């Protein structure tokens, strides 16, 4: 069992973010809560969700919450538990499609982390490394995702970037203490 502090896990699509985040939670020895933000809107997404569940294996309690992330964290991040949020990218997409202000929701999330006592591991895509999206919606999403990642990274003790399954620690509270 290792001490776990709240951590933002960033990376590109299929970089190994979720697997890395799951290992962080599993290694903590705490009860494992998987807070899923995905909605199974089509067959392909249903298959992805089923694949993720199978890869995680036994021992996880899954909570599905596509929009009310802060409410779910307030309820689920309690003593003896570690919560994995997978992922902030889908949460942001859900917020935008529901015409909710992502900046307001991001501020609510940072207020939560200002008072949170128990560890949360958040997975998020780094979408700004590729091509500039060719649609206004795509550009708004890319910009909002970049702002969300920056805001969360500023308020959590640990940030790790995953590339090809390998971690590169951008911010590590354990190294800063020594």
Secondary structure, 3 states (H helix, E strand, C coil): CCCCCCEEEEECCCCCHHHHHHHHHHHHCCEEEEEECCCCCCHHHHHHHHHHHHHHCCCEEEEECCCCHHHHHHHHCCCCEEEEEECHHHHHHHHHHCCCCHHHHHHHHHHHHHHCCCCEEEEEECCCCCCCCCCHHHHHHHHHHHHHHHHHHHHCCEEEEEECCEEEEEECHHHHHC
